[in-house]
Amino acid sequence: MTYRVCFVCTGNICRSPMAESVFRARVEEAGLAEAVEVDSAGTGGWHEGHSADPRTVAVLEDHGYDSDHTARQFRAAWFPVLEVIALDEGHLRELRRLAPTPDDVAKVRLLRSYDSAADDLDVPDPYYGGTEGFEQCLEMVEAASEGLLAAVRESVEERAV
């Protein structure tokens, strides 16, 4: 059974596609690509069908990550098959509100909760700023991805037993 991780931000054009790209690279490096599927979505559908923000694409490509992406809106019906990773507290609240069961509510976590050095658990939205905000977003995503990978690896191994 494939383990599925979905990163969720507001419009699915900045933070969540960045987290998706970074985490997919970590999963591939760890040799877990056959067992783990990674994608992303937004709490809203404003950008559905669009590519990632050009600044997201530029930062990802500058750091050697894949930038192929098409935005979509998160659907509550996906809960049974996903582990849901929110990028900030607002997304966390919205996703937990959408969750149909208490088990689904418990599956929603903040990305930066996997970074033991994080002093704030939100990944700030870089949309209204310049490239430096996208670079900072990438740093936060990369730092949290290591802890998330460890948790996912553990879950994958438990499922295999």
Secondary structure, DSSP 8 states (H G I E B T S, - for coil): --EEEEEEESSSSSHHHHHHHHHHHHHHHTT-TTTEEEEEEESS-TTTT----HHHHHHHHHTT--------B--GGGGGG-EEEESSHHHHHHHHHH-SSHHHHHHEEEGGGG-TT-SS------TTS-HHHHHHHHHHHHHHHHHHHHHHHHHHHHHH-
